[in-house]
Amino acid sequence: MTALPSLLRQSFTNFVEGLAVAIPRLLSGAIFLALAYATVRVVLALVRSSIERLYVGDRELVGDLIVTLVAIFLWFGVALTFLKVVGMGDIAASLGTAVGFIALGVSYALSEMIEDTVAGVYLLRDPDFNVGYRVEAKGVTGTVAAIELRKTRIDADNGDRIVMANREIEPRWTHDVPE
């Protein structure tokens, strides 16, 4: 019977000691999160304003994609650093490694979509491939109706609207320059 009060006393002592160690770490984590939030907001505002000057009009999709990718990397870095600040550095290292392998798997699974997106960025940046231009791509001749990140819409000469993946268009197309 005397073991139970001793066990309870020891458990309470361990709890209080653990709490005394955890409180400064949690306060440091809270301060870090507040500073990180402000910093990320400022950085994203700067990135967005810079990108908006580069990508205007129908090219805004590319700018939005870049800002989103920057935000994902920044917030992931904040999360890993927060874990390190509160004393969970081993978990942060494991999480970083695991996310790297998951990203590798996802990128392999989405390789065609990523290929379309990259080709879409190249098409959107190409001054010879714009909405309203007559082009020939993959046996289709017509006027470019819309250029999106993953697909391009071409109004064919026969009146049909053809939707093609950007990865099919970008490697080989011909601009029909009027004389």
C-alpha positions in Angstrom: 0.0 0.0 0.0 2.9 2.4 0.6 4.0 1.9 -3.0 0.9 3.7 -4.4 1.5 7.1 -2.7 5.2 6.9 -3.5 4.3 6.1 -7.2 1.8 9.0 -7.3 4.3 11.4 -5.7 7.0 10.4 -8.2 4.6 10.7 -11.1 3.5 14.2 -10.0 7.1 15.3 -9.6 8.0 14.0 -13.1 5.0 15.8 -14.5 5.9 19.1 -12.9 9.6 18.8 -14.0 8.5 18.0 -17.6 6.1 20.9 -17.5 8.9 23.2 -16.3 11.0 22.1 -19.3 8.1 22.3 -21.8 6.8 25.8 -21.0 9.9 27.7 -22.2 10.0 25.6 -25.4 6.3 26.2 -26.1 6.8 30.0 -25.4 9.8 30.0 -27.8 7.7 28.1 -30.3 4.8 30.6 -30.0 7.2 33.5 -30.5 8.8 31.8 -33.4 5.4 31.2 -35.1 4.4 34.8 -34.7 7.7 36.0 -36.2 7.6 33.4 -38.9 4.0 34.3 -39.8 4.8 37.9 -40.2 8.0 37.1 -42.2 6.2 34.7 -44.5 3.4 37.2 -45.2 5.9 39.9 -46.1 8.0 37.6 -48.3 4.9 36.3 -50.1 3.7 39.9 -50.6 7.0 40.8 -52.1 7.1 37.7 -54.3 3.5 38.3 -55.4 4.1 42.0 -56.3 7.3 41.1 -58.3 5.6 38.2 -60.1 2.5 40.3 -60.9 4.8 42.8 -62.8 6.3 39.9 -64.8 3.2 37.9 -65.6 0.2 40.1 -66.6 -3.0 39.3 -68.5 -3.4 35.7 -69.6 0.0 34.9 -68.0 -1.3 35.3 -64.4 -1.7 31.6 -64.1 2.1 31.2 -64.2 2.6 33.8 -61.5 -0.1 32.2 -59.3 1.7 28.9 -59.7 5.1 30.4 -58.7 3.6 32.2 -55.6 1.8 29.0 -54.5 5.0 27.0 -54.8 7.0 29.6 -52.8 4.3 29.6 -50.1 4.4 25.8 -49.8 8.2 25.8 -49.4 8.1 28.6 -46.9 5.4 27.1 -44.7 7.0 23.7 -44.8 10.3 25.3 -43.7 8.4 27.1 -40.9 6.8 23.8 -39.7 10.1 22.0 -39.6 11.8 24.8 -37.8 9.0 25.0 -35.3 9.4 21.3 -34.5 13.1 22.0 -34.0 12.5 25.0 -31.7 10.1 23.0 -29.5 12.6 20.2 -29.1 11.4 17.7 -31.7 14.4 18.0 -34.1 14.4 14.2 -34.7 10.8 14.3 -35.8 11.5 17.3 -38.0 14.4 15.5 -39.7 12.2 12.4 -40.2 9.3 14.4 -41.6 11.6 16.2 -44.0 13.0 13.0 -45.3 9.5 11.4 -45.6 8.1 14.4 -47.4 11.0 14.2 -49.9 10.2 10.6 -50.7 6.5 11.3 -50.9 7.2 14.2 -53.3 9.3 12.0 -55.4 6.5 9.5 -55.7 3.9 12.1 -56.4 6.0 13.7 -59.0 6.5 10.4 -60.7 2.7 9.7 -60.6 1.9 13.2 -61.9 4.8 13.3 -64.5 2.5 13.9 -67.4 0.6 16.7 -65.6 3.9 18.3 -64.6 5.2 17.9 -68.2 2.0 19.7 -69.4 2.5 22.5 -66.8 6.1 23.1 -67.8 5.2 23.0 -71.5 2.4 25.5 -70.7 4.8 27.8 -69.0 7.0 27.7 -72.1 4.1 28.3 -74.4 2.8 31.2 -72.3 6.2 32.8 -72.4 6.7 32.3 -76.1 6.1 35.6 -78.0 5.3 33.6 -81.2 2.5 31.6 -79.6 -0.4 33.8 -78.4 -4.2 33.8 -78.4 -5.4 34.8 -81.9 -2.4 33.5 -83.7 -2.8 30.9 -86.5 -0.7 27.8 -85.7 -0.3 24.2 -86.9 0.3 21.6 -84.2 -0.1 17.8 -84.4 -1.9 18.0 -87.7 -4.4 20.6 -86.5 -4.4 24.1 -88.2 -6.4 26.9 -86.6 -6.4 29.9 -84.3 -5.3 29.7 -80.7 -8.3 30.3 -78.6 -6.8 29.9 -75.1 -3.5 28.9 -73.5 -3.8 27.4 -70.1 -1.2 25.8 -67.9 -2.1 22.2 -68.9 -4.1 22.5 -72.1 -4.3 24.7 -75.2 -7.6 25.3 -77.1 -7.3 25.7 -80.8 -10.3 26.7 -83.1 -9.6 24.5 -86.1 -10.3 25.7 -89.6 -13.2 23.3 -89.9 -15.0 25.0 -87.0 -14.2 22.5 -84.3 -12.5 23.5 -81.0 -9.6 21.2 -80.4 -8.2 20.8 -76.8 -4.6 19.5 -76.8 -2.2 18.8 -74.0 0.6 21.3 -73.9 3.2 18.6 -73.9 1.9 17.6 -77.4 2.1 21.1 -78.8 5.3 22.6 -77.3 7.9 20.3 -79.0 6.6 20.9 -82.5 4.3 23.6 -83.8 4.4 26.1 -86.6 3.3 29.8 -86.5 1.4 30.8 -89.6 2.7 34.4 -90.1 0.4 36.5 -92.4 2.1 38.3 -95.2 
